[in-house]
Amino acid sequence: MAPSSSIVSKIKVQLKLAISRLRMVQQKDTAIAKQQRRAMAQLLEQGKEESARIRVENIIRSDITTELYEVLELYCELLLARTGLMEAKECDPGLEEAIKSLIYAAPRTEVKELQQARALLVEKYGKDFAMVAMDNSDGKVAERVLKKLRVEPPEPELVTLYLKEIARTYGVDWPKGEKQLENDGDDEDEDNPSGGQAEKNLEEPLTTEELSKATPPRDLGPRSPVSVAPPSPSIDNLNPKVKLPGPPELKPGAKINGLKKQTPSTSAQSTVKDGDSGVGSGKKDAVGGKIPDVDELAERFAALKK
């Protein structure tokens, strides 16, 4: 017989595989059941009620099997969380229900990973323990597992409820006139929304005086191009600032700024030249004597003409 720690480690690995496989099987069965429900809705719409009643039993059985897989998945997670208690030779009372339920249910499923985990549990606790679990002589197997593994036809009431739910989900009028009755009931609820109770009185409308005191909303109506800054809440702003829309302020470009800089320098140079010429002429006039006035210059100009 293999050591206990070695078997426990193998059980731990196999439980993880079983959990993964159970989840995949549940997702697959759910997708198939959805397609089958759509087919049932088409049968009901075509008036093939007897065929729908027979085929819907497969959906019921599939739902029961999916619920069983959910329970077994929970038991596998419980054993995985309490693997430390499995080191003992005898089965711990806290694990007995989960272990015996798995040993009882695993052969009745199609999940191979779960069956391999069951084989390791039987190897760990012995064949006598497994026989007691298979016979459920001590009643330790969970009742919900036993109930979901029973093979028996569903009750007619359950079949009818399934068909009604399928018809309601896919918008099929079944039984005939059922949808009309529901619509009539909805209309009655709309006519009497209080459910027979007296409705609450509405508030009285505001008077003209109260309306005149009310402050209108600021964003009411189209916006004006003229915006007035509202007064501050702490002071009375008697002269609000008015902003009128106007052309944008033009700023001089780089070329204009360069021309402005060149103009003062040019004028300064011309002023210097004029000053220099004036000084030179003054010097020349100063050499000949005093500076002639206008009359003398006119006489000289007349003499030159002669």
C-alpha positions in Angstrom: 0.0 0.0 0.0 1.3 3.5 -1.0 2.1 6.0 1.8 -0.7 8.2 2.9 1.0 11.4 1.9 1.5 10.2 -1.6 -2.1 9.2 -2.1 -3.3 12.5 -0.7 -1.2 14.4 -3.1 -2.6 12.3 -6.0 -6.1 12.9 -4.8 -5.4 16.7 -4.6 -4.2 16.8 -8.2 -7.2 14.7 -9.4 -9.7 16.8 -7.6 -8.4 19.9 -9.4 -8.8 18.1 -12.7 -12.3 17.0 -11.8 -13.3 20.6 -10.9 -12.1 21.9 -14.2 -13.9 19.2 -16.1 -17.1 19.6 -14.2 -17.2 23.3 -15.0 -16.6 22.7 -18.7 -19.4 20.1 -18.8 -21.8 22.5 -17.2 -21.1 25.2 -19.7 -21.5 22.8 -22.6 -24.8 21.4 -21.2 -26.1 25.0 -20.6 -25.4 25.9 -24.3 -27.1 22.8 -25.6 -30.1 23.4 -23.3 -30.5 26.9 -24.7 -30.7 25.5 -28.3 -33.2 22.9 -27.2 -35.4 25.6 -25.6 -35.4 27.6 -28.8 -36.5 24.4 -30.6 -39.3 23.9 -28.1 -40.5 27.4 -28.7 -40.7 26.8 -32.4 -42.7 23.6 -31.8 -45.2 25.5 -29.5 -45.5 28.2 -32.2 -46.3 25.6 -34.8 -48.9 24.0 -32.5 -47.0 20.7 -31.9 -47.7 20.6 -28.2 -47.5 16.8 -27.8 -44.1 16.7 -29.4 -42.9 19.6 -27.3 -44.1 17.9 -24.1 -42.0 14.8 -24.9 -38.9 16.6 -25.9 -39.0 19.0 -23.0 -38.2 16.1 -20.7 -34.7 16.0 -22.1 -34.3 19.6 -21.1 -35.5 18.8 -17.6 -33.1 15.9 -17.2 -30.3 18.1 -18.5 -31.0 20.8 -15.9 -31.1 18.2 -13.2 -27.7 16.7 -14.3 -26.2 20.2 -14.4 -27.4 20.8 -10.8 -25.8 17.5 -9.8 -22.5 18.5 -11.3 -22.7 21.8 -9.3 -23.1 19.9 -6.1 -20.3 17.5 -6.9 -18.0 20.4 -7.8 -18.7 21.9 -4.4 -17.8 18.6 -2.7 -14.5 18.5 -4.7 -13.7 22.1 -3.6 -14.5 21.1 0.0 -12.1 18.2 -0.1 -9.4 20.3 -1.8 -9.7 22.9 1.0 -9.5 20.2 3.7 -6.8 17.9 2.3 -4.9 18.3 5.6 -7.7 16.3 7.3 -7.2 13.4 4.8 -3.7 12.6 6.2 -5.3 10.5 9.0 -6.0 6.8 8.4 -9.7 7.0 9.3 -12.1 9.3 7.5 -12.8 12.6 9.3 -16.5 13.2 10.2 -16.3 16.6 8.5 -15.3 14.9 5.2 -17.5 11.8 5.4 -20.6 13.2 3.6 -18.5 14.7 0.7 -16.3 11.6 0.2 -19.2 9.1 0.3 -21.4 11.3 -2.0 -18.5 11.4 -4.5 -18.0 7.6 -4.2 -21.7 7.0 -4.7 -22.3 9.5 -7.6 -19.0 9.2 -9.6 -19.9 5.9 -11.4 -23.2 7.4 -12.5 -21.6 10.3 -14.3 -19.6 10.6 -17.5 -16.7 12.6 -16.0 -13.6 10.4 -16.1 -11.6 12.7 -13.9 -14.2 12.4 -11.2 -14.1 8.6 -11.5 -10.4 8.6 -11.2 -10.6 10.7 -8.0 -13.2 8.2 -6.7 -10.7 5.3 -7.3 -8.0 7.1 -5.3 -10.5 7.7 -2.4 -11.4 4.0 -2.4 -7.7 3.2 -2.3 -7.2 5.6 0.6 -10.1 4.5 2.8 -10.5 0.8 1.7 -13.1 -1.3 0.0 -15.3 -1.8 3.0 -15.7 2.0 3.3 -16.6 2.1 -0.4 -19.2 -0.6 -0.1 -20.9 1.2 2.7 -21.0 4.4 0.6 -22.3 2.6 -2.5 -25.1 1.0 -0.5 -25.7 4.1 1.6 -26.3 1.8 4.6 -25.4 4.5 7.1 -27.3 7.3 5.2 -24.3 9.5 4.9 -24.8 10.2 1.2 -26.4 13.7 0.7 -30.1 13.6 0.0 -29.9 16.1 -2.8 -27.4 13.9 -4.6 -29.7 10.9 -4.2 -32.7 12.9 -5.4 -30.9 14.2 -8.6 -29.7 10.7 -9.5 -33.1 9.1 -9.4 -34.4 8.1 -12.8 -38.1 8.9 -13.0 -40.3 10.8 -15.4 -41.0 14.4 -14.5 -44.4 15.4 -13.2 -46.9 16.8 -15.7 -47.1 20.1 -13.7 -43.3 20.5 -14.0 -43.5 19.9 -17.8 -46.3 22.5 -18.1 -44.3 25.0 -16.1 -41.2 24.5 -18.3 -43.3 25.0 -21.5 -44.9 28.1 -20.1 -41.5 29.6 -19.2 -40.1 28.8 -22.6 -43.1 30.3 -24.3 -42.9 33.5 -22.2 -39.1 33.8 -22.8 -39.4 33.5 -26.6 -42.6 35.5 -26.9 -44.9 32.6 -28.0 -48.6 32.7 -27.3 -49.0 29.5 -25.4 -51.4 28.3 -24.1 -53.6 30.2 -26.6 -55.0 33.4 -25.1 -52.5 33.3 -22.2 -50.6 36.3 -23.6 -53.8 38.2 -24.1 -54.8 37.6 -20.5 -51.4 38.9 -19.3 -51.8 42.0 -21.4 -55.3 42.6 -20.0 -53.9 42.3 -16.5 -51.1 44.8 -17.3 -53.8 47.3 -18.6 -55.7 46.9 -15.3 -52.6 47.6 -13.3 -51.9 50.7 -15.4 -55.5 51.9 -14.8 -55.2 51.3 -11.1 -51.5 51.7 -10.3 -52.1 52.1 -6.5 -53.4 48.5 -6.2 -56.8 49.5 -4.8 -55.3 52.0 -2.3 -56.1 55.7 -2.5 -53.7 57.8 -4.4 -51.8 60.5 -2.7 -53.1 64.1 -3.4 -50.9 66.1 -5.7 -49.3 69.3 -4.4 -51.2 72.5 -5.0 -50.0 74.7 -7.8 -48.0 77.9 -7.0 -49.8 81.2 -6.8 -48.9 84.2 -9.0 -47.2 86.0 -6.1 -45.0 83.0 -5.4 -44.1 82.6 -9.0 -43.0 86.3 -9.2 -40.6 85.7 -6.3 -39.1 82.7 -8.0 -35.7 83.0 -9.7 -35.8 81.9 -13.3 -33.1 79.6 -14.5 -30.1 81.2 -16.1 -29.9 78.9 -19.1 -33.5 79.5 -20.1 -33.9 80.5 -23.8 -31.3 81.2 -26.5 -28.1 82.8 -25.4 -27.4 86.4 -26.2 -24.1 87.6 -27.8 -23.8 90.2 -25.0 -22.8 88.6 -21.7 -23.1 90.5 -18.4 -21.0 89.3 -15.5 -23.3 88.5 -12.6 -22.8 90.5 -9.4 -20.8 88.9 -6.6 -22.9 87.2 -3.9 -21.1 89.2 -1.2 -21.5 92.7 -2.6 -24.1 94.6 -4.7 -22.5 95.1 -8.1 -24.3 98.2 -9.4 -22.2 98.6 -12.6 -21.8 95.2 -14.1 -19.1 94.7 -16.7 -20.5 94.5 -20.2 -18.6 92.6 -22.8 -19.5 93.4 -26.5 -18.4 91.2 -29.3 -15.9 93.0 -31.5 -13.0 92.3 -33.9 -10.0 90.7 -32.5 -7.1 92.9 -31.4 -4.4 92.8 -34.1 -0.8 92.6 -33.0 2.0 93.9 -35.3 4.0 91.2 -36.9 7.8 90.7 -37.0 8.2 92.6 -40.3 6.5 95.8 -39.0 8.5 95.6 -35.8 11.7 95.4 -37.9 10.7 98.4 -40.0 10.0 100.4 -36.9 13.4 99.6 -35.6 15.1 100.6 -38.8 13.3 104.0 -39.2 14.7 105.7 -36.1 18.2 104.7 -37.0 17.9 106.0 -40.6 16.5 109.3 -39.4 19.3 109.6 -36.8 21.9 109.1 -39.6 20.3 111.7 -41.8 20.2 114.2 -38.9 23.9 113.6 -38.3 24.7 114.1 -42.0 22.7 117.3 -42.1 24.5 118.5 -39.0 27.8 117.7 -40.5 27.0 119.6 -43.7 25.8 122.6 -41.7 28.9 122.7 -39.7 31.0 122.5 -42.8 29.2 125.4 -44.5 29.3 127.4 -41.4 33.1 126.8 -41.3 33.4 127.9 -44.9 31.3 131.0 -44.3 33.2 131.7 -41.2 36.5 131.8 -43.2 35.3 134.5 -45.6 33.9 136.7 -42.8 30.5 137.0 -41.4 27.6 135.0 -42.7 25.8 136.9 -45.6 22.1 137.7 -45.2 19.3 137.3 -47.7 19.7 140.6 -49.5 23.4 140.2 -50.1 22.7 136.7 -51.5 20.1 138.2 -53.9 22.5 140.9 -55.1 25.2 138.3 -55.8 22.7 136.1 -57.7 21.7 139.1 -59.9 25.3 140.0 -60.6 26.0 136.4 -61.8 23.0 136.7 -64.2 24.6 139.7 -65.9 
